[in-house]
Amino acid sequence: MTLRLSEFAKERGIKYFLINFTDLFGAQRSKLVPTQAIDDMQDDGAGFAGFATHLDMTPGHPDMFSVPDPASVIQLPWKKEVAWVAGDLMMEGKSVEQGPRGLLKRVREKAAEMGFVMKSGVECEFHLINEDGTDISDPKDIQAKPCYDQQALMRRYDVISEICDAMIDLGWGPYQNDHEDANGQFEMNWDFAECLTMADQHAFFKFLARSVAEKHGLRATFMPKPFVNLTGNGCHSHFSLWDAKTGASLMKDPNGELGLSETAYHFLGGIIKNAKGLCALTNPTVNSYKRINAPATLSGATWSPSSITYGGNNRTHMLRIPADNRMEFRLADGAANPYLLQAGLLAAGLDGIENKTDPGKRLDIDMYAEGHKVKAPKLPAYLLDAIRAFESNKVLKKWMGDEFHAAYTKLKLKEWDNYSRHLSDWERANTLDC
């Protein structure tokens, strides 16, 4: 039986609902709806003008509605009278196929038809910075290798513990929080879940972290590379495959290489094969490529891949196999759209299974120190390269749909054009005297 949001409101003392959707660029959009109106909104959705967001629409398009999914509803831990609920985009009674959440749901349905469920977890890295965005918020956080720094972590205890307490109350199962590799950088981990649930949680986590930081006079940024000399913000995604009927793991095989099944390696092969196209989804900004292709940072390593490789329990590769029940995709960054991240990995992996794609040979080397010794394919150097790889990728177009593929390509090319028209200080410094 479907939960009625009005009943949820009555039980929890909810006065307002944020009916939410995430657009193609990962921006979260919402309308604040009083509880008295929520029954109608649950049935028909809250109305939006699609052109006013990052979707490929014009002012001439009809009203677009975000129809709330009650399974996603979350009472705001820091403002109990408000609840957040993710919605699915509809227009004239039909699903908006370029909508990121609806896209993930469609790819999930294809997975279910093949007998698969993907579960996932994300490692969200972020910087706590000053409100004006110019520097990290803790002037004492100056170690060259600040990862796991106990003192710096505890100086931000009020912020980190409040976010973690919220996740405990929500039942997410957070299990560790740490100061990360860059000064001012933190990471918070919680239990894995089915991929749509994880995407909803990922979207809400970014809202949660930013809101709590604001309460404390700070700013939380997930920008991939906010500081040139510091390690950037990744969003490593762990994933596993399960039998849709029995719930059994499909990753394990005691006789397989590193204990993994043939199915797992085919899934891996699909991601390897489509990595360049996936980059446009998992690393979607101009700034993303200043993390992927960065020189060594103050700590000594970027912790980011630059080649399309996989290895065992080795963090220098794009894909890591830390155990016999999961894999880790280390390419994605903090700008990744939570829904497109999961949809892209699932689509590429399913195609790998369908076509029995061979991932190639595992590399048991340190790619940072010895990568120059192997002829591994390189990841895109710039956003434009990634967009073009995505545009020409027939696999992702097939699994994710023509409308989404065209819309995302168009808007990302427009974003690149806008960036290219920007005149930088570097250009002035180096070309005024040409």
C-alpha positions as CSV (number, residue, x, y, z in Angstrom):
1,M,0.0,0.0,0.0
2,T,1.4,3.4,-1.0
3,L,2.2,5.8,1.8
4,R,0.0,8.9,1.8
5,L,2.2,11.9,2.6
6,S,-0.6,13.6,4.5
7,E,-0.6,10.7,6.9
8,F,3.2,10.9,7.2
9,A,2.7,14.6,8.0
10,K,0.1,14.0,10.6
11,E,2.3,11.4,12.4
12,R,5.5,13.5,12.3
13,G,4.1,17.0,12.7
14,I,5.1,18.1,9.2
15,K,3.9,21.6,8.1
16,Y,5.6,21.7,4.7
17,F,7.0,19.5,2.0
18,L,9.9,20.2,-0.3
19,I,8.8,18.5,-3.5
20,N,12.2,18.0,-5.2
21,F,13.8,17.0,-8.5
22,T,17.4,17.0,-9.7
23,D,18.1,18.5,-13.1
24,L,20.6,17.4,-15.7
25,F,23.4,19.4,-14.1
26,G,22.8,18.0,-10.6
27,A,21.1,21.2,-9.3
28,Q,18.3,20.4,-6.8
29,R,15.0,22.2,-7.5
30,S,12.0,22.3,-5.1
31,K,8.7,23.8,-4.3
32,L,7.7,24.4,-0.7
33,V,4.2,22.9,-0.4
34,P,2.0,23.2,2.7
35,T,0.7,20.0,4.2
36,Q,-2.9,21.0,3.5
37,A,-2.2,20.7,-0.3
38,I,0.0,17.6,-0.3
39,D,-2.7,15.1,-1.2
40,D,-3.3,16.8,-4.5
41,M,0.4,17.2,-5.1
42,Q,1.0,13.5,-4.4
43,D,-1.5,12.6,-7.1
44,D,-0.7,15.3,-9.7
45,G,2.7,16.7,-8.8
46,A,4.0,20.2,-8.3
47,G,4.3,22.3,-11.4
48,F,7.6,23.7,-12.8
49,A,8.7,25.5,-16.0
50,G,11.4,23.1,-17.3
51,F,13.2,25.9,-19.2
52,A,14.0,27.6,-15.9
53,T,16.2,24.7,-14.9
54,H,19.0,22.7,-16.6
55,L,16.8,20.7,-18.9
56,D,16.6,20.9,-22.7
57,M,13.3,22.8,-22.9
58,T,12.0,26.1,-24.1
59,P,9.5,28.6,-22.6
60,G,7.0,27.1,-25.0
61,H,6.9,23.7,-23.3
62,P,3.9,22.8,-21.3
63,D,4.0,22.6,-17.5
64,M,6.3,20.0,-16.1
65,F,5.3,18.2,-12.9
66,S,7.4,16.6,-10.2
67,V,5.3,13.8,-8.8
68,P,6.6,12.9,-5.3
69,D,7.7,9.4,-4.6
70,P,6.6,8.7,-1.0
71,A,9.2,6.0,-0.7
72,S,11.9,8.7,-0.7
73,V,10.4,11.1,1.9
74,I,12.8,12.4,4.6
75,Q,11.9,14.6,7.5
76,L,14.6,17.3,7.7
77,P,16.7,16.5,10.8
78,W,17.6,20.2,11.3
79,K,14.0,21.5,10.6
80,K,11.6,18.9,11.8
81,E,8.5,20.7,10.5
82,V,9.7,20.2,6.9
83,A,10.0,17.0,4.8
84,W,11.9,16.5,1.6
85,V,10.6,14.1,-1.1
86,A,12.2,13.2,-4.4
87,G,9.9,13.5,-7.5
88,D,9.7,12.0,-10.9
89,L,9.2,14.4,-13.8
90,M,6.0,14.2,-15.9
91,M,4.7,16.3,-18.8
92,E,1.2,15.9,-20.4
93,G,0.8,12.5,-18.6
94,K,4.1,11.1,-19.9
95,S,7.5,10.6,-18.2
96,V,10.1,13.3,-19.1
97,E,12.8,11.0,-20.4
98,Q,15.6,13.4,-19.8
99,G,14.8,13.5,-16.1
100,P,17.7,12.0,-14.2
101,R,15.7,10.1,-11.5
102,G,13.2,8.7,-14.0
103,L,16.2,7.6,-16.2
104,L,17.7,5.7,-13.4
105,K,14.4,4.0,-12.7
106,R,14.2,2.9,-16.4
107,V,17.7,1.4,-16.4
108,R,16.8,-0.4,-13.1
109,E,13.8,-1.9,-14.8
110,K,16.0,-3.2,-17.6
111,A,18.3,-4.7,-15.0
112,A,15.4,-6.4,-13.3
113,E,14.2,-7.9,-16.6
114,M,17.7,-9.4,-16.9
115,G,17.5,-10.7,-13.3
116,F,19.8,-8.2,-11.6
117,V,19.7,-5.6,-8.8
118,M,22.6,-3.2,-8.3
119,K,23.4,-2.1,-4.8
120,S,25.8,0.8,-4.2
121,G,27.5,3.1,-1.8
122,V,29.2,6.4,-2.2
123,E,32.1,8.1,-0.5
124,C,31.2,11.8,-0.5
125,E,34.2,14.1,-0.1
126,F,33.7,17.8,0.6
127,H,35.6,20.8,1.8
128,L,34.4,23.0,4.6
129,I,35.3,26.5,3.5
130,N,34.6,30.1,4.4
131,E,31.3,31.6,3.5
132,D,32.9,33.7,0.7
133,G,34.5,30.6,-0.8
134,T,38.0,32.0,-0.8
135,D,39.8,29.6,1.6
136,I,39.4,26.6,3.9
137,S,37.6,27.4,7.1
138,D,40.2,26.2,9.6
139,P,43.4,28.3,9.6
140,K,45.1,25.7,11.8
141,D,44.6,23.0,9.3
142,I,48.1,23.2,7.6
143,Q,49.7,19.8,7.6
144,A,51.2,18.6,4.4
145,K,49.7,15.2,5.0
146,P,46.5,16.0,6.9
147,C,44.6,12.8,6.2
148,Y,43.0,11.4,9.4
149,D,44.3,14.4,11.4
150,Q,42.6,14.0,14.7
151,Q,43.0,17.6,15.9
152,A,41.6,19.0,12.6
153,L,38.7,16.6,12.7
154,M,37.8,17.5,16.2
155,R,37.9,21.2,15.5
156,R,35.0,20.6,13.2
157,Y,33.3,18.1,15.5
158,D,30.2,20.3,15.8
159,V,29.5,20.2,12.0
160,I,30.6,16.6,11.3
161,S,28.8,15.1,14.4
162,E,25.5,17.0,13.6
163,I,25.6,15.6,10.0
164,C,26.3,12.1,11.3
165,D,23.7,12.3,14.0
166,A,21.2,13.2,11.3
167,M,22.1,10.1,9.3
168,I,21.8,7.9,12.4
169,D,18.3,9.3,13.0
170,L,17.4,8.6,9.4
171,G,18.5,5.0,9.7
172,W,21.2,5.2,7.1
173,G,23.8,3.4,9.2
174,P,26.8,5.8,9.1
175,Y,29.9,4.1,10.3
176,Q,32.9,6.4,9.9
177,N,33.8,10.0,9.4
178,D,37.3,11.3,8.7
179,H,39.5,14.2,7.8
180,E,40.5,13.6,4.2
181,D,43.7,14.1,2.3
182,A,43.3,17.8,1.6
183,N,43.4,20.6,4.2
184,G,39.8,21.4,5.1
185,Q,38.4,18.2,3.5
186,F,36.2,15.6,5.0
187,E,34.5,12.3,4.1
188,M,31.5,10.6,5.6
189,N,30.5,7.0,5.0
190,W,27.2,5.2,5.4
191,D,25.7,1.7,4.6
192,F,25.1,0.7,1.0
193,A,21.6,0.3,-0.4
194,E,19.7,-0.4,-3.6
195,C,21.0,2.0,-6.3
196,L,17.9,4.3,-6.5
197,T,17.7,4.5,-2.7
198,M,21.4,5.4,-2.7
199,A,21.0,8.0,-5.3
200,D,18.2,9.7,-3.3
201,Q,20.3,9.5,-0.2
202,H,23.3,10.9,-2.1
203,A,21.2,13.9,-3.3
204,F,19.8,14.5,0.2
205,F,23.3,14.2,1.8
206,K,24.6,17.1,-0.3
207,F,21.6,19.2,0.9
208,L,22.1,18.0,4.5
209,A,25.9,18.8,4.5
210,R,25.4,22.3,3.0
211,S,22.5,23.1,5.3
212,V,24.4,22.1,8.5
213,A,27.5,23.9,7.4
214,E,25.5,27.1,6.8
215,K,24.1,26.8,10.4
216,H,27.7,27.0,11.6
217,G,28.6,29.9,9.4
218,L,30.5,27.7,7.0
219,R,30.1,26.5,3.4
220,A,30.3,22.8,2.3
221,T,31.5,22.4,-1.3
222,F,31.7,19.3,-3.3
223,M,33.5,21.1,-6.1
224,P,36.0,18.6,-7.8
225,K,39.1,20.8,-7.5
226,P,38.4,23.9,-5.3
227,F,42.2,24.5,-4.6
228,V,45.0,24.1,-7.1
229,N,47.5,22.6,-4.6
230,L,45.2,20.4,-2.7
231,T,43.6,17.0,-3.4
232,G,40.2,17.3,-5.0
233,N,36.8,16.0,-4.0
234,G,36.1,12.5,-5.4
235,C,32.9,10.5,-5.1
236,H,34.0,6.9,-5.2
237,S,31.1,4.6,-5.8
238,H,31.1,1.0,-4.6
239,F,28.7,-1.4,-6.4
240,S,27.6,-5.0,-6.3
241,L,25.2,-7.2,-8.2
242,W,22.5,-9.3,-6.7
243,D,19.9,-11.8,-8.0
244,A,16.6,-10.1,-8.4
245,K,14.6,-13.2,-7.3
246,T,16.7,-14.9,-4.6
247,G,18.6,-11.9,-3.3
248,A,21.9,-13.9,-3.6
249,S,25.2,-12.1,-4.5
250,L,26.2,-12.5,-8.1
251,M,29.7,-11.1,-7.5
252,K,31.3,-14.1,-5.7
253,D,32.9,-17.1,-7.2
254,P,35.5,-18.9,-5.0
255,N,37.1,-20.3,-8.2
256,G,37.2,-17.0,-10.0
257,E,40.1,-14.6,-10.2
258,L,40.2,-12.6,-6.9
259,G,37.1,-14.5,-5.9
260,L,34.9,-12.7,-8.4
261,S,32.4,-14.3,-10.8
262,E,32.4,-14.2,-14.6
263,T,29.3,-12.0,-14.4
264,A,31.2,-9.5,-12.3
265,Y,34.0,-9.3,-14.7
266,H,31.7,-8.8,-17.7
267,F,30.0,-6.0,-15.7
268,L,33.5,-4.6,-15.1
269,G,34.3,-4.9,-18.8
270,G,31.3,-2.8,-19.7
271,I,32.5,0.0,-17.5
272,I,36.0,-0.3,-18.9
273,K,34.8,-0.2,-22.5
274,N,32.6,2.8,-22.0
275,A,34.8,4.8,-19.5
276,K,35.5,7.7,-21.8
277,G,31.8,8.3,-22.5
278,L,30.9,7.8,-18.8
279,C,33.3,10.5,-17.9
280,A,30.9,13.2,-19.2
281,L,28.4,11.9,-16.5
282,T,30.7,11.1,-13.6
283,N,33.0,14.1,-14.1
284,P,30.6,16.6,-15.6
285,T,32.3,20.0,-15.2
286,V,35.2,22.0,-16.6
287,N,36.7,21.9,-13.1
288,S,36.5,18.1,-13.0
289,Y,39.4,17.7,-15.4
290,K,41.7,19.7,-13.1
291,R,41.3,16.9,-10.6
292,I,41.8,14.0,-13.1
293,N,44.8,15.5,-14.8
294,A,46.4,17.3,-11.8
295,P,50.0,17.1,-10.8
296,A,50.9,15.7,-7.4
297,T,49.3,17.7,-4.7
298,L,50.7,19.0,-1.4
299,S,50.1,15.6,0.2
300,G,52.1,13.8,-2.6
301,A,49.2,12.2,-4.6
302,T,46.0,13.3,-6.3
303,W,44.2,10.0,-5.4
304,S,42.5,10.3,-8.8
305,P,43.0,8.0,-11.9
306,S,44.1,9.3,-15.2
307,S,44.0,6.0,-17.2
308,I,41.4,3.4,-17.8
309,T,42.7,0.5,-15.8
310,Y,41.6,-1.9,-13.0
311,G,43.5,-3.7,-10.3
312,G,43.0,-5.5,-7.0
313,N,43.1,-3.7,-3.7
314,N,45.0,-0.8,-5.3
315,R,43.8,2.8,-5.1
316,T,45.8,4.0,-8.1
317,H,43.4,2.5,-10.7
318,M,40.1,3.7,-12.1
319,L,38.5,0.5,-10.7
320,R,39.5,-1.2,-7.6
321,I,38.6,-4.7,-6.4
322,P,38.8,-4.4,-2.6
323,A,36.8,-7.6,-1.8
324,D,35.1,-10.6,-3.4
325,N,31.6,-9.0,-3.1
326,R,32.0,-5.5,-4.6
327,M,34.0,-3.2,-6.8
328,E,34.9,0.5,-6.5
329,F,34.7,3.0,-9.2
330,R,37.2,5.7,-8.3
331,L,36.8,8.1,-11.2
332,A,33.6,10.1,-10.2
333,D,33.9,13.4,-8.5
334,G,31.8,15.6,-6.2
335,A,30.0,17.3,-9.1
336,A,28.5,14.0,-10.3
337,N,24.7,14.0,-10.5
338,P,23.7,11.3,-8.0
339,Y,21.2,9.7,-10.4
340,L,23.3,9.9,-13.6
341,L,26.3,8.4,-11.7
342,Q,24.3,5.3,-10.8
343,A,22.4,5.1,-14.1
344,G,25.7,5.4,-16.1
345,L,27.5,2.7,-14.2
346,L,24.5,0.3,-14.3
347,A,23.9,0.9,-18.1
348,A,27.6,0.3,-19.0
349,G,27.8,-2.8,-16.7
350,L,24.6,-4.3,-18.1
351,D,25.8,-3.9,-21.6
352,G,29.0,-5.7,-20.6
353,I,27.0,-8.6,-19.2
354,E,24.8,-8.7,-22.3
355,N,27.8,-8.8,-24.6
356,K,30.2,-10.8,-22.3
357,T,32.7,-8.0,-22.5
358,D,36.2,-8.9,-21.5
359,P,37.7,-6.2,-19.2
360,G,41.2,-7.1,-20.2
361,K,44.2,-7.9,-18.0
362,R,44.3,-6.7,-14.4
363,L,47.3,-4.5,-13.7
364,D,49.1,-5.1,-10.4
365,I,51.2,-2.0,-10.5
366,D,51.2,1.4,-8.9
367,M,49.8,3.5,-11.7
368,Y,51.2,6.8,-10.2
369,A,54.8,5.4,-10.1
370,E,54.8,2.9,-13.0
371,G,51.9,3.9,-15.2
372,H,54.3,5.2,-17.9
373,K,55.5,1.7,-18.4
374,V,52.1,0.4,-19.8
375,K,50.0,1.4,-22.7
376,A,46.8,2.0,-20.8
377,P,44.1,4.1,-22.5
378,K,43.9,7.6,-21.1
379,L,40.8,9.3,-19.7
380,P,39.6,12.5,-21.4
381,A,41.9,15.5,-20.8
382,Y,39.1,18.1,-20.9
383,L,35.3,18.3,-20.5
384,L,35.0,18.8,-24.3
385,D,36.8,15.5,-25.0
386,A,34.4,13.7,-22.5
387,I,31.3,15.3,-24.1
388,R,32.4,14.2,-27.6
389,A,33.1,10.7,-26.3
390,F,29.6,10.6,-24.7
391,E,28.0,11.9,-27.9
392,S,29.5,9.2,-30.0
393,N,28.9,6.4,-27.5
394,K,26.2,4.1,-28.9
395,V,26.1,1.9,-25.8
396,L,25.1,4.7,-23.4
397,K,22.7,6.1,-26.0
398,K,21.0,2.7,-26.3
399,W,20.6,2.0,-22.6
400,M,19.9,5.6,-21.4
401,G,17.6,6.7,-24.3
402,D,17.8,9.0,-27.3
403,E,16.0,12.0,-25.6
404,F,18.3,12.0,-22.6
405,H,21.4,11.5,-24.7
406,A,20.6,14.4,-27.0
407,A,19.5,16.7,-24.2
408,Y,22.6,16.1,-22.1
409,T,25.0,16.4,-25.0
410,K,23.3,19.7,-26.1
411,L,23.4,21.4,-22.7
412,K,26.9,20.2,-21.9
413,L,28.2,21.6,-25.3
414,K,26.5,24.9,-24.5
415,E,28.2,24.9,-21.1
416,W,31.5,24.3,-22.7
417,D,30.8,27.2,-25.2
418,N,30.0,29.5,-22.2
419,Y,33.2,28.5,-20.5
420,S,35.2,29.1,-23.7
421,R,33.9,32.7,-24.0
422,H,35.3,33.5,-20.6
423,L,38.5,35.6,-20.6
424,S,40.8,34.4,-17.9
425,D,43.6,36.2,-16.0
426,W,46.1,33.6,-17.4
427,E,45.2,34.7,-21.0
428,R,45.7,38.3,-20.2
429,A,49.1,37.6,-18.5
430,N,50.3,35.5,-21.4
431,T,48.9,37.1,-24.5
432,L,48.6,40.9,-24.0
433,D,52.0,41.3,-25.4
434,C,51.7,39.0,-28.4
